[in-house]
């Protein structure tokens, strides 16, 4: 029996899908795939993890889904996520929270948690994720799979329900390293409907080997003991593969988190202004109210706490009198991060850090975290997202409870080829474990 026939039973255990196909036969499809629920999909509900979009069934496919279907793929489901991508643990969903396939009491990571879970649980499955501040690499690390976020603009964002327009990138999660090259190549390319995709150079497939990596000193601070041990062992493995490893200074690293949250919330608050309960999704307000009162009633009832927090933060940082102090300053910091990556990548093929500072936390641990604690968790994945660089997470170890640990390679702009090759070579050197699937 194929997993397509068992899909509903598997999903009942892990909660990875918000919407699923009713098909049980793949027919002539060449492969099966899923997509994060903020990518619009024809005839399948798309809610971006938010109640305010409940009932929204798009009339078109996102460009990434469109190209996957054109290549012979069958979309089997839309994966659960943090509301509009606002989170690190996929616990901010208005719908079901996906559960880690290695321990269902733990998080899958976020915000593409459902996509990582599907990639880990379903044999031969590939899932599309979206990264804004680490939303592909984080869940890839927590669920023990491979994940890549390509250079900003490499994959068209047409049909993406944006979190931050200058940050969002569509990528791939899979338990098989070669899938990264295969499916990014399918989705990549110019799309007139998204001008940011029209400046990209050709996606190379030269299988160029990585020769040297740089490890920022700030990137190996604040790690749990298990992550530090696995990362150090992985560095020795890289050296045995003939790759030079050098510690470097990256002064901007420590300032990336505050800059990111200023820019991301500023863009998010603007993007979320369109959700007012009139054009799509929830439309159950009192129509006798004045416009502002109607909009406020819908937004108050249908946005989650984290969405409201980010709307308030983003609105504040763009206000007259504060814009220069916060938003303009954050953009300057962003340029410093970009410049640091360019400087380091002149002499190295990639910048290397652990992906996350600890393994997937339990849900009771997440409940005790403050918003600030949650934000700080992303300090390793935010810098490459802020700079728009392609980045790759590969599984690199397991803790004493068998929970996966990942490490992250960051390449130069438009240089995905060296990351694809690294993933394929690492797959041969690393003994990857798959979870025992309950269904």
C-alpha positions as CSV (number, residue, x, y, z in Angstrom):
1,X,0.0,0.0,0.0
2,X,1.4,3.4,-1.0
3,X,1.7,6.3,1.4
4,X,-0.9,8.1,-0.8
5,X,-3.4,5.5,0.2
6,X,-2.4,5.8,3.9
7,X,-2.0,9.6,3.8
8,X,-4.9,10.5,6.1
9,X,-3.9,7.9,8.7
10,X,-0.3,9.1,8.7
11,X,-1.4,12.7,8.9
12,X,-3.6,11.9,11.9
13,X,-0.4,11.0,13.8
14,X,1.8,13.8,12.7
15,X,-0.5,16.7,11.8
16,X,1.7,17.8,8.9
17,X,-1.1,18.7,6.4
18,X,-3.7,21.4,6.5
19,X,-5.4,20.3,3.3
20,X,-4.9,17.0,1.4
21,X,-5.8,15.5,-1.9
22,X,-8.6,12.9,-2.0
23,X,-6.8,10.9,-4.6
24,X,-5.4,7.5,-3.6
25,X,-3.8,6.7,-7.0
26,X,-0.9,8.7,-8.4
27,X,-1.9,7.8,-11.9
28,X,0.7,8.9,-14.4
29,X,2.3,11.4,-12.1
30,X,6.2,11.2,-12.1
31,X,6.5,12.3,-8.4
32,X,4.4,13.4,-5.4
33,X,5.1,16.6,-3.6
34,X,3.5,18.9,-1.0
35,X,3.8,22.7,-0.5
36,X,3.7,25.1,2.4
37,X,0.3,26.5,3.0
38,X,1.3,30.1,2.0
39,X,1.8,29.0,-1.6
40,X,-1.5,29.4,-3.5
41,X,-2.9,26.2,-5.0
42,X,-5.7,25.7,-7.5
43,X,-8.7,24.0,-5.9
44,X,-7.0,23.4,-2.6
45,X,-7.7,25.6,0.5
46,X,-4.8,28.0,1.2
47,X,-4.8,29.7,4.6
48,X,-1.1,30.5,5.4
49,X,-1.8,29.1,8.9
50,X,-4.3,31.9,9.7
51,X,-7.9,31.9,10.6
52,X,-8.4,35.1,8.6
53,X,-7.9,33.2,5.4
54,X,-10.1,30.2,6.3
55,X,-12.2,29.1,3.3
56,X,-9.9,30.7,0.8
57,X,-9.5,28.5,-2.3
58,X,-7.3,30.3,-4.9
59,X,-8.1,30.4,-8.5
60,X,-4.5,29.9,-9.6
61,X,-1.3,28.0,-8.7
62,X,1.8,29.7,-7.3
63,X,4.6,29.7,-9.9
64,X,6.6,27.1,-8.0
65,X,3.6,24.7,-7.8
66,X,2.8,25.4,-11.4
67,X,6.3,24.4,-12.5
68,X,6.3,21.3,-10.3
69,X,3.0,20.2,-11.9
70,X,4.3,20.9,-15.4
71,X,7.3,18.6,-14.6
72,X,4.9,15.8,-13.8
73,X,4.4,16.3,-10.1
74,X,1.2,15.7,-8.2
75,X,0.4,18.1,-5.3
76,X,-0.8,15.8,-2.4
77,X,-1.2,18.4,0.4
78,X,-0.6,21.8,1.9
79,X,1.6,21.7,4.9
80,X,0.8,23.3,8.3
81,X,2.9,26.3,9.3
82,X,3.1,29.2,11.8
83,X,0.6,31.9,10.9
84,X,1.9,33.8,7.9
85,X,5.4,32.4,8.8
86,X,5.6,34.1,12.2
87,X,7.4,31.6,14.4
88,X,10.2,29.2,14.9
89,X,8.3,26.1,16.1
90,X,5.1,25.9,13.9
91,X,3.2,26.4,17.2
92,X,1.6,29.7,16.1
93,X,-0.8,28.0,13.7
94,X,-4.5,28.6,13.8
95,X,-4.9,25.0,12.7
96,X,-3.0,21.9,13.6
97,X,0.5,22.0,15.0
98,X,2.8,19.4,13.2
99,X,4.6,17.0,15.5
100,X,8.2,15.9,15.2
101,X,8.6,12.5,13.5
102,X,11.4,11.5,16.0
103,X,9.3,12.5,19.1
104,X,5.7,13.7,18.8
105,X,6.0,15.7,22.0
106,X,8.5,17.9,20.2
107,X,8.4,20.7,17.6
108,X,9.1,20.2,13.9
109,X,10.6,23.7,13.8
110,X,9.2,26.6,11.9
111,X,7.7,28.1,10.0
112,X,7.9,25.3,7.4
113,X,7.4,22.6,10.1
114,X,4.8,20.6,8.2
115,X,6.9,20.5,5.1
116,X,9.9,19.2,7.0
117,X,7.7,16.6,8.7
118,X,6.3,15.4,5.4
119,X,9.9,15.1,3.9
120,X,11.0,13.0,6.9
121,X,7.9,10.8,7.2
122,X,6.9,10.1,3.6
123,X,9.2,7.9,1.6
124,X,10.5,9.5,-1.6
125,X,8.6,12.7,-0.9
126,X,9.7,16.3,-1.6
127,X,8.1,19.3,0.0
128,X,8.3,23.0,-0.9
129,X,9.0,25.4,2.0
130,X,9.4,29.2,2.3
131,X,12.2,30.9,4.2
132,X,12.1,34.4,5.6
133,X,14.5,34.2,8.6
134,X,15.3,30.5,8.7
135,X,12.0,28.8,8.0
136,X,13.5,26.1,5.8
137,X,16.8,25.3,7.5
138,X,15.4,25.3,11.0
139,X,12.7,22.6,10.5
140,X,15.2,20.7,8.2
141,X,17.5,20.5,11.2
142,X,14.8,19.6,13.8
143,X,13.4,16.9,11.5
144,X,16.7,15.5,10.3
145,X,16.3,16.2,6.5
146,X,18.1,18.2,3.9
147,X,16.7,21.7,3.2
148,X,17.9,24.5,0.9
149,X,16.8,28.1,0.5
150,X,18.2,29.4,-2.8
151,X,19.3,33.0,-3.5
152,X,16.6,35.6,-3.1
153,X,14.9,35.9,-6.5
154,X,16.1,32.5,-7.8
155,X,12.5,31.0,-7.6
156,X,9.6,33.2,-8.6
157,X,7.5,34.4,-5.6
158,X,4.3,34.7,-7.8
159,X,1.5,33.2,-5.8
160,X,3.3,33.4,-2.4
161,X,1.4,34.9,0.5
162,X,4.2,37.1,1.6
163,X,5.6,37.6,5.1
164,X,8.5,40.0,4.1
165,X,8.8,40.8,0.4
166,X,12.5,41.5,0.5
167,X,13.2,38.3,2.5
168,X,11.0,35.5,1.3
169,X,12.6,32.6,-0.7
170,X,11.0,29.4,-1.9
171,X,13.0,26.2,-1.5
172,X,13.0,22.5,-1.0
173,X,13.1,20.0,1.8
174,X,13.7,16.3,1.3
175,X,15.3,13.2,2.9
176,X,17.3,12.8,-0.3
177,X,20.2,15.2,-1.1
178,X,19.9,14.9,-4.9
179,X,16.3,16.2,-4.7
180,X,17.6,19.7,-3.9
181,X,19.3,20.1,-7.2
182,X,16.6,18.4,-9.1
183,X,13.6,20.4,-7.9
184,X,15.2,23.8,-7.5
185,X,16.3,23.5,-11.1
186,X,12.6,22.7,-12.1
187,X,11.3,25.8,-10.2
188,X,14.1,28.3,-10.9
189,X,14.1,30.8,-13.7
190,X,12.8,34.1,-14.9
191,X,9.1,34.8,-14.4
192,X,7.6,38.1,-15.7
193,X,5.0,38.0,-13.0
194,X,7.8,38.4,-10.4
195,X,10.3,41.1,-11.4
196,X,12.7,40.0,-8.6
197,X,13.2,36.7,-10.5
198,X,14.1,38.4,-13.8
199,X,17.7,39.5,-12.9
200,X,19.0,36.0,-12.0
201,X,21.9,34.5,-13.9
202,X,21.7,30.9,-15.2
203,X,21.5,28.2,-12.6
204,X,24.7,26.2,-13.0
205,X,25.1,22.5,-12.6
206,X,28.9,22.0,-12.8
207,X,29.0,19.9,-9.6
208,X,31.8,22.1,-8.2
209,X,33.3,20.7,-5.0
210,X,33.6,22.7,-1.9
211,X,37.3,23.3,-0.9
212,X,37.1,25.5,2.1
213,X,34.6,26.8,4.6
214,X,34.7,29.6,7.2
215,X,33.3,29.3,10.7
216,X,32.3,32.7,12.2
217,X,33.4,32.8,15.9
218,X,30.0,34.3,16.9
219,X,28.3,31.4,15.2
220,X,29.6,28.8,17.6
221,X,28.6,30.6,20.8
222,X,25.6,29.7,22.9
223,X,25.3,26.1,21.6
224,X,23.9,23.2,23.6
225,X,26.5,20.5,24.5
226,X,25.0,18.0,22.0
227,X,25.0,20.5,19.1
228,X,28.5,21.6,19.9
229,X,29.8,18.0,20.0
230,X,28.0,17.0,16.7
231,X,29.3,20.2,15.0
232,X,32.9,19.6,16.1
233,X,32.7,15.9,14.9
234,X,31.3,17.1,11.5
235,X,34.2,19.6,11.1
236,X,36.6,16.7,11.5
237,X,34.6,14.8,8.9
238,X,34.8,17.7,6.5
239,X,38.6,17.9,7.0
240,X,38.8,14.2,6.2
241,X,36.9,15.0,2.9
242,X,39.7,17.4,2.0
243,X,37.9,20.6,3.0
244,X,39.8,23.3,4.8
245,X,38.0,24.8,7.8
246,X,39.0,28.2,9.2
247,X,37.6,30.3,12.0
248,X,36.9,33.9,11.0
249,X,35.6,37.2,12.4
250,X,32.1,38.3,11.2
251,X,31.4,41.5,13.2
252,X,27.9,42.0,11.8
253,X,26.7,38.6,12.9
254,X,25.6,39.7,16.3
255,X,23.5,42.6,14.9
256,X,21.6,40.6,12.4
257,X,18.7,39.5,14.7
258,X,17.6,43.1,15.7
259,X,17.9,44.3,12.1
260,X,16.0,41.4,10.8
261,X,13.0,41.8,13.2
262,X,12.8,45.5,12.4
263,X,12.7,44.9,8.6
264,X,10.6,41.7,8.7
265,X,7.9,43.2,11.0
266,X,7.9,46.4,9.0
267,X,7.2,44.5,5.8
268,X,4.8,42.1,7.5
269,X,2.6,44.9,9.0
270,X,2.3,46.4,5.5
271,X,1.4,43.0,3.9
272,X,-1.2,42.1,6.5
273,X,-3.1,45.4,5.9
274,X,-4.9,43.7,3.0
275,X,-6.6,41.2,5.3
276,X,-9.8,43.0,6.3
277,X,-12.5,40.4,5.9
278,X,-13.9,41.6,2.6
279,X,-12.0,40.1,-0.4
280,X,-11.1,36.6,0.6
281,X,-11.2,34.4,3.7
282,X,-13.3,35.2,6.7
283,X,-16.2,37.5,5.9
284,X,-18.5,37.1,8.9
285,X,-18.4,40.5,10.5
286,X,-21.2,42.9,11.1
287,X,-21.7,44.7,7.8
288,X,-23.7,47.5,9.5
289,X,-20.5,48.8,11.1
290,X,-18.4,51.6,9.6
291,X,-15.4,50.5,7.6
292,X,-12.8,51.0,10.3
293,X,-14.9,49.3,12.9
294,X,-15.7,46.4,10.6
295,X,-12.0,45.9,9.7
296,X,-10.9,46.0,13.3
297,X,-13.6,43.5,14.5
298,X,-12.5,41.0,11.8
299,X,-8.8,41.5,12.4
300,X,-9.1,41.3,16.2
301,X,-11.0,38.1,16.1
302,X,-9.1,36.3,13.3
303,X,-5.4,37.2,13.8
304,X,-3.4,35.3,16.3
305,X,-1.3,36.8,19.1
306,X,2.0,36.7,17.2
307,X,0.5,38.3,14.1
308,X,-0.9,41.1,16.2
309,X,2.5,41.6,17.9
310,X,4.3,41.8,14.6
311,X,1.7,44.2,13.2
312,X,2.2,46.5,16.2
313,X,6.1,46.3,16.0
314,X,6.2,46.9,12.3
315,X,3.8,49.8,12.4
316,X,5.8,51.4,15.2
317,X,9.1,51.1,13.4
318,X,7.7,52.8,10.3
319,X,6.0,55.7,12.2
320,X,7.1,59.3,11.6
321,X,9.9,60.1,14.1
322,X,10.9,56.4,14.4
323,X,11.6,55.4,10.8
324,X,15.1,56.7,10.7
325,X,15.9,55.5,14.2
326,X,14.8,51.9,13.5
327,X,14.0,51.0,9.9
328,X,16.7,53.0,8.1
329,X,19.3,51.8,10.7
330,X,18.2,48.2,10.2
331,X,18.8,48.6,6.4
332,X,22.3,49.8,7.1
333,X,23.0,46.8,9.3
334,X,21.6,44.6,6.5
335,X,24.2,46.0,4.1
336,X,27.0,45.3,6.7
337,X,25.9,41.6,6.8
338,X,25.9,41.4,3.0
339,X,29.4,43.0,2.9
340,X,30.7,40.6,5.5
341,X,29.5,37.6,3.6
342,X,31.0,38.9,0.4
343,X,34.3,39.5,2.1
344,X,34.5,36.0,3.6
345,X,33.2,34.2,0.5
346,X,36.0,35.7,-1.6
347,X,38.4,33.3,0.0
348,X,36.0,30.4,1.0
349,X,33.3,28.5,-0.7
350,X,30.8,28.7,2.2
351,X,30.2,30.0,5.7
352,X,29.5,27.2,8.1
353,X,27.6,27.2,11.4
354,X,25.3,24.8,13.2
355,X,21.7,25.3,11.9
356,X,20.1,25.7,15.3
357,X,21.6,26.1,18.8
358,X,19.7,23.1,20.2
359,X,17.6,20.2,19.2
360,X,13.9,20.4,18.7
361,X,12.3,21.5,22.0
362,X,9.3,19.9,23.7
363,X,6.0,21.7,23.4
364,X,5.9,22.3,27.2
365,X,9.3,24.0,26.9
366,X,8.0,26.2,24.1
367,X,5.1,27.3,26.2
368,X,7.5,28.7,28.8
369,X,9.4,30.7,26.3
370,X,8.9,34.4,26.0
371,X,8.6,36.0,22.5
372,X,12.1,37.3,22.9
373,X,13.5,33.9,23.7
374,X,11.8,32.5,20.6
375,X,13.3,35.3,18.4
376,X,16.8,34.7,19.7
377,X,16.6,31.1,18.7
378,X,17.0,32.1,15.0
379,X,20.4,33.9,15.5
380,X,22.2,31.3,13.2
381,X,19.6,31.2,10.4
382,X,18.7,34.9,10.2
383,X,22.0,36.3,8.8
384,X,21.9,34.5,5.4
385,X,18.2,35.3,5.0
386,X,18.8,38.9,5.7
387,X,21.6,39.0,3.1
388,X,19.6,36.9,0.5
389,X,22.4,34.3,0.3
390,X,21.6,30.7,-0.6
391,X,21.9,28.4,2.4
392,X,21.7,24.7,3.0
393,X,21.0,22.6,6.1
394,X,22.2,19.0,6.3
395,X,21.8,16.5,9.2
396,X,25.1,16.1,11.0
397,X,24.4,14.2,14.2
398,X,21.9,13.1,16.9
399,X,21.7,13.7,20.6
400,X,21.4,11.2,23.4
401,X,17.6,10.9,22.8
402,X,18.1,10.3,19.0
403,X,16.9,13.8,18.1
404,X,18.5,15.2,14.8
405,X,21.1,18.0,14.7
406,X,21.9,20.0,11.6
407,X,24.6,22.2,10.2
408,X,24.2,25.1,7.8
409,X,26.3,26.1,4.7
410,X,25.9,29.6,3.3
411,X,27.1,30.2,-0.2
412,X,27.7,33.3,-2.4
413,X,24.8,34.8,-4.2
414,X,23.7,32.7,-7.2
415,X,26.1,29.9,-6.3
416,X,23.7,27.1,-5.4
417,X,25.8,24.6,-7.3
418,X,28.5,24.2,-4.7
419,X,25.8,23.7,-2.0
420,X,24.0,21.0,-4.1
421,X,27.3,19.2,-4.5
422,X,28.1,19.5,-0.8
423,X,24.8,18.0,0.1
424,X,25.3,15.1,-2.3
425,X,28.8,14.4,-1.0
426,X,27.8,14.7,2.6
427,X,25.0,12.2,2.1
428,X,27.6,9.6,1.2
429,X,29.7,10.4,4.3
430,X,27.0,10.7,6.9
431,X,24.9,7.9,8.3
432,X,21.4,9.4,8.2
433,X,18.6,8.0,10.3
434,X,15.0,7.9,9.3
435,X,12.2,8.0,11.9
436,X,9.9,5.0,12.5
437,X,6.6,6.0,11.0
438,X,3.5,5.3,12.9
439,X,0.3,4.9,11.1
